[in-house]
Amino acid sequence: MRSVSIFGATGSIGESAFDLLMQSGGPETWRVVALSGGRNIARLAEMARGLRAEIAVTAYPELAEDLEAALAGSGISSAAGPQAIVEAAEMDADWTLSAIVGAAGLPPGLRVLERGGTLALANKESLVAAGRLVMGTASRNNARILPVDSEHSAIFQSIGSDNLENIESVTITASGGAFRDWPLEKLAEATVEQASTHPNWAMGQRITIDSASMFNKSLEIIETQEFFRISPEKIRVLIHPESIIHAMVTHCDGGSIAHLGAPDMRHAIGYALHWPERVELPVPKLDLAALGSLTFRAPDETRWPALRLAREVMQVGGAAGAVLNGAKEQALDDFLAGRIRFTDMSAAVEFALDDLTSDRSFSTSPADLATVLDWDQRARQSAAAWAAGNRGR
């Protein structure tokens, strides 16, 4: 019986993973070691009971008693706080899903790699903020990282055993999000509610807004470079409103291999869960005749400046990824709180990158977790300062 842990269980990725585990036998098939979640204590406890997890952990210390009460009589241990999540990641599991949103997912993910485990990575921020650290930790400990983002799972499946030198380019697709067809002059007035609705994917609020701003794709461009060691100039983005082709690998002979599938995260999660085998999954099968056609267009970096910022970050390297990610998270917090406009998020991130680039150590890739988190905090402070200085304009 394989053992699994899910960090970020109550988010959209975690819910999809829970569904896959339950539909493939639940606790009769899987030994679930640890589940972590946020403030949705009732759901976290329900999932832990359903999978008979050994421990459930909430990220919030003040909810420790609530979680303990929700698990009373189940025999399932409980814990609370970021350090408790890291300690749960130390517990031996054959397969661990990292689905915590943001930089908070980096510490437990690193701990899984340090013990030589298999990390199914949905937390793209880990590779953006600390790509060299994450990949180096995996290499030193003979750990394995399996991509769970739909685009990177598609690249992983399309490359197969091919030599990276034979790859001419990699194309990741983007739906364009909620505002792909809005007039440019309207974007500044977009509301949180409008940005929180995705035309294709069922995702959490933060990633849905990141899709609308294209910061999600910005992170995925950097993630592609860090995970696959593909040169930035070989990474392309294509707007594909139907979200059927998730990525395409073009080879030196002019041929391309594309991965197609319904916009359902259970495919990428299920592929990582059962890798290197393929099994039947409860996802919709494609009917191309019913679809009729697939459409594509080049991205407009005036509409989505986040894409330009990703290119600049890859060119600079060093701590730029950690700064981009931290500033992006702060800018999103400020947008959600009504302190800045939708279009101000990219301006706040660009300010933080410009503000911190003069630091002598900016060009050096962070070598440890403490340094990554320091850059993350400094980036948040810089983006927050921009928001405070431009509020109400």
C-alpha positions in Angstrom: 0.0 0.0 0.0 1.5 3.3 -1.1 1.7 6.2 1.4 0.8 9.7 0.4 0.6 13.2 2.0 -1.2 16.3 0.7 -0.2 19.8 1.7 -2.8 22.3 0.7 -5.6 19.7 0.8 -8.5 22.1 1.1 -7.5 24.1 -2.0 -8.7 23.4 -5.5 -5.7 21.1 -6.3 -6.0 19.3 -3.0 -9.7 18.8 -3.5 -9.0 17.2 -6.9 -6.3 15.0 -5.4 -8.8 13.9 -2.6 -11.3 13.0 -5.3 -8.8 10.9 -7.1 -7.8 9.1 -3.9 -11.3 8.4 -2.9 -12.4 7.2 -6.3 -9.5 4.8 -6.5 -10.2 3.0 -3.2 -9.7 5.7 -0.5 -8.1 4.3 2.7 -8.5 0.7 1.5 -5.9 1.5 -1.3 -3.9 4.4 0.1 -2.2 5.0 3.4 -2.6 8.7 4.0 0.1 10.1 6.3 -0.6 13.9 6.5 -3.1 16.4 5.2 -2.7 20.2 5.7 -5.1 23.0 5.1 -5.9 26.6 6.1 -9.0 28.0 7.7 -11.6 25.6 6.4 -11.3 23.3 9.5 -14.6 21.5 8.9 -13.5 20.4 5.4 -10.0 19.5 6.5 -11.4 17.3 9.3 -13.9 15.7 6.9 -11.1 14.8 4.4 -8.8 13.5 7.1 -11.7 11.3 8.4 -12.6 10.1 4.9 -9.0 9.1 4.1 -8.1 8.0 7.7 -5.1 10.2 7.7 -2.5 9.9 10.5 -2.4 13.6 11.1 -4.2 16.8 10.0 -2.5 20.2 10.2 -3.9 23.7 9.9 -1.5 26.5 9.0 -3.1 28.7 11.6 -2.1 28.2 15.3 -5.2 30.0 16.6 -7.3 27.2 15.0 -5.6 24.3 16.8 -8.4 23.7 19.3 -11.0 23.8 16.5 -9.2 21.2 14.5 -8.7 19.0 17.6 -12.4 19.2 18.4 -13.4 18.4 14.8 -11.2 15.3 14.9 -12.3 14.1 18.3 -12.9 10.4 18.5 -11.3 9.7 15.1 -7.9 8.7 16.4 -6.3 11.2 14.0 -3.6 13.5 15.4 -3.8 17.2 14.9 -1.3 20.1 14.9 -1.2 23.7 13.9 1.2 26.3 12.5 3.7 26.6 9.7 6.4 24.7 11.7 3.9 21.8 12.3 3.4 21.6 8.5 7.1 21.3 8.0 7.3 18.6 10.7 4.5 16.7 9.0 6.5 16.9 5.7 9.3 15.1 7.6 7.0 12.1 8.1 7.8 9.3 5.6 5.5 9.1 2.6 6.1 7.6 -0.8 4.4 10.5 -2.6 3.8 14.0 -1.4 1.6 16.6 -3.2 2.8 20.2 -2.6 -0.3 22.3 -3.3 0.1 25.1 -0.8 -0.3 28.5 -2.5 2.6 30.9 -2.5 6.0 31.0 -0.8 4.5 29.2 2.2 4.7 26.0 0.2 8.5 26.2 -0.1 9.6 25.0 3.5 7.6 21.8 3.6 8.5 21.0 0.0 12.2 21.4 0.7 11.8 19.1 3.7 10.3 16.4 1.5 13.2 16.6 -0.9 15.7 16.6 2.0 14.5 13.2 3.1 14.7 11.9 -0.5 11.0 11.7 -1.1 8.9 12.1 -4.3 7.4 15.6 -4.5 4.5 16.2 -6.8 4.9 19.9 -7.3 1.9 22.1 -7.9 3.4 25.0 -5.9 5.1 26.8 -8.8 6.3 29.6 -6.5 8.9 27.1 -5.1 10.8 27.0 -8.4 10.2 30.7 -9.2 11.6 31.9 -5.9 14.2 29.2 -5.3 14.7 27.1 -8.4 18.4 26.4 -8.0 17.9 25.6 -4.3 14.9 23.3 -4.9 16.5 21.4 -7.8 19.9 21.2 -6.1 18.2 19.8 -2.9 16.5 17.2 -5.0 19.7 16.2 -6.8 21.8 15.9 -3.6 19.2 13.7 -1.9 18.2 11.5 -4.9 14.7 12.9 -4.5 12.3 13.1 -7.4 10.1 16.1 -8.5 7.1 15.4 -10.6 5.3 18.5 -12.2 1.7 18.9 -11.5 0.9 22.2 -13.2 -1.0 21.2 -16.3 1.5 22.9 -18.6 4.5 21.4 -17.0 3.0 17.9 -16.8 2.2 18.3 -20.5 5.8 19.2 -21.3 7.1 16.3 -19.1 4.9 13.9 -21.0 5.7 15.3 -24.4 9.5 15.3 -23.9 9.6 11.7 -22.6 13.1 10.4 -22.9 14.1 12.8 -25.7 17.4 14.7 -25.5 16.8 18.3 -24.5 19.4 19.3 -27.2 16.9 18.2 -29.8 14.2 20.6 -28.6 13.9 23.8 -30.6 11.2 25.3 -28.4 8.5 24.7 -25.8 5.2 26.4 -26.0 2.9 26.7 -23.0 -0.7 27.9 -23.5 -2.8 30.4 -21.6 -6.5 30.8 -21.7 -6.2 34.5 -21.3 -8.3 34.5 -18.2 -11.3 36.6 -17.4 -10.2 39.7 -19.3 -8.7 38.3 -22.5 -11.3 40.1 -24.7 -11.8 43.3 -22.6 -10.9 46.6 -24.1 -7.5 47.8 -22.6 -9.0 51.0 -21.3 -11.5 49.0 -19.1 -8.9 46.8 -17.3 -8.0 49.4 -14.7 -11.6 49.3 -13.4 -11.9 45.5 -13.2 -13.2 44.4 -9.8 -12.1 41.6 -7.6 -15.3 39.7 -8.3 -14.8 40.0 -12.1 -11.2 38.9 -11.9 -12.2 35.9 -9.7 -14.2 34.2 -12.5 -12.3 31.9 -14.9 -13.8 31.0 -18.2 -12.4 27.4 -18.3 -10.8 26.2 -15.1 -12.3 25.8 -11.6 -9.6 27.2 -9.3 -9.1 29.1 -6.1 -9.5 32.9 -6.1 -5.9 33.8 -6.0 -4.8 31.7 -8.9 -7.8 32.7 -10.9 -6.9 36.4 -10.5 -3.3 35.5 -11.3 -4.7 34.0 -14.5 -6.5 37.2 -15.4 -3.4 39.3 -14.8 -1.2 36.6 -16.5 1.1 36.5 -13.5 0.2 32.8 -13.2 1.7 32.4 -16.7 4.6 34.6 -15.8 5.5 32.2 -13.0 5.0 29.2 -15.3 7.5 30.6 -17.8 10.1 30.8 -15.1 9.1 27.4 -13.7 9.7 25.9 -17.2 13.2 27.3 -17.3 14.1 26.1 -13.8 12.5 22.6 -14.0 13.5 21.6 -17.5 16.7 23.7 -17.8 15.4 25.1 -21.1 16.9 28.4 -22.4 14.5 31.3 -21.9 14.6 32.2 -25.6 13.1 28.7 -26.4 10.1 29.2 -24.1 7.0 30.6 -25.8 3.4 31.5 -24.7 0.4 31.2 -26.9 -3.2 32.3 -26.0 -5.5 29.4 -26.5 -9.0 30.2 -25.2 -10.3 26.6 -25.3 -7.5 25.3 -22.9 -7.3 21.9 -24.7 -3.7 22.0 -25.7 -1.7 22.5 -22.5 1.8 22.6 -24.0 3.7 21.8 -27.1 7.3 20.7 -27.7 8.8 21.5 -31.0 11.9 19.5 -32.1 14.8 20.3 -34.3 13.4 18.4 -37.2 10.4 20.7 -37.3 7.9 18.3 -35.8 5.9 19.1 -32.7 4.3 17.0 -30.0 1.4 18.5 -28.2 -0.5 17.3 -25.1 -4.3 17.7 -25.3 -6.8 17.1 -22.6 -9.9 18.5 -21.0 -9.3 21.4 -18.6 -9.4 19.2 -15.5 -6.5 19.2 -13.1 -7.2 15.6 -12.1 -5.3 14.5 -15.2 -2.0 16.1 -14.3 -2.4 15.1 -10.6 -3.4 11.5 -11.5 -0.5 11.2 -14.0 2.0 12.3 -11.2 0.2 10.0 -8.6 0.6 6.9 -10.8 3.8 7.7 -12.6 5.5 6.0 -14.4 2.3 4.0 -15.1 -0.8 5.3 -16.7 -4.2 4.3 -15.3 -7.7 5.2 -16.2 -8.8 8.4 -14.6 -12.2 9.9 -14.0 -11.7 12.8 -16.3 -13.7 13.8 -19.5 -12.5 12.3 -22.7 -11.8 14.6 -25.6 -14.3 14.8 -28.5 -12.6 16.8 -31.1 -15.5 16.6 -33.5 -17.7 18.2 -30.9 -15.2 20.9 -30.2 -15.0 21.7 -33.9 -12.0 24.0 -33.8 -9.2 25.2 -31.6 -8.0 28.8 -31.8 -4.7 30.5 -31.0 -3.2 34.0 -30.9 -0.1 35.7 -29.8 -0.1 37.3 -26.3 -0.2 41.1 -26.0 2.4 42.2 -23.5 0.7 45.6 -23.3 -2.4 43.9 -21.9 -0.3 41.5 -19.8 3.0 43.2 -18.7 3.6 40.2 -16.3 4.9 38.3 -19.3 7.5 40.9 -20.0 8.5 40.9 -16.4 9.1 37.1 -16.5 11.5 37.5 -19.4 13.4 40.2 -17.5 13.6 38.1 -14.4 15.0 35.1 -16.3 17.6 37.4 -18.0 18.7 38.8 -14.6 18.6 35.6 -12.6 19.9 35.7 -9.0 17.2 36.7 -6.5 14.9 38.2 -9.2 12.5 35.3 -9.1 12.1 35.5 -5.3 11.5 39.2 -5.6 9.0 38.8 -8.4 7.0 36.2 -6.5 7.0 38.0 -3.2 6.0 41.3 -4.8 3.3 39.6 -6.8 1.8 38.0 -3.7 1.8 41.4 -1.9 0.3 43.2 -4.9 -2.5 40.6 -5.1 -3.2 41.1 -1.4 -3.4 44.8 -2.0 -5.8 44.3 -4.9 -8.0 42.0 -2.9 -8.1 44.6 -0.1 -9.1 47.4 -2.5 -5.9 49.3 -2.0 -4.8 49.2 -5.7 -6.4 48.7 -9.0 -6.1 45.5 -11.1 -3.6 47.1 -13.5 -1.5 48.4 -10.6 -0.4 44.9 -9.6 2.2 44.7 -12.4 3.4 48.3 -11.6 4.0 47.3 -8.0 5.9 44.2 -9.0 8.1 46.2 -11.4 8.8 48.8 -8.8 10.0 46.1 -6.3 12.3 44.6 -8.9 13.7 48.0 -9.7 13.9 49.0 -6.1 15.9 45.9 -5.0 18.1 45.4 -8.0 20.7 47.8 -6.7 21.4 45.4 -3.7 24.9 43.9 -4.1 23.6 40.3 -3.6 20.6 40.6 -6.0 22.5 38.8 -8.8 23.3 35.8 -6.6 20.8 32.9 -6.5 19.6 32.3 -2.9 21.5 29.3 -1.5 19.3 28.6 1.5 15.7 28.9 2.7 16.5 31.8 5.0 17.8 33.9 2.2 14.9 33.1 -0.1 12.4 34.2 2.7 14.4 37.4 3.3 14.1 38.4 -0.3 10.5 37.5 -0.2 9.8 39.8 2.8 11.8 42.6 1.3 9.9 42.3 -2.0 6.6 42.4 -0.1 7.6 45.5 1.8 8.7 47.2 -1.4 5.5 46.4 -3.3 3.4 47.5 -0.2 5.3 50.8 -0.2 4.4 51.4 -3.8 0.8 50.6 -3.1 0.8 53.0 -0.1 2.3 55.8 -2.2 -0.1 55.4 -5.1 -3.3 54.7 -3.2 -6.3 56.6 -4.6 -4.6 57.9 -7.7 
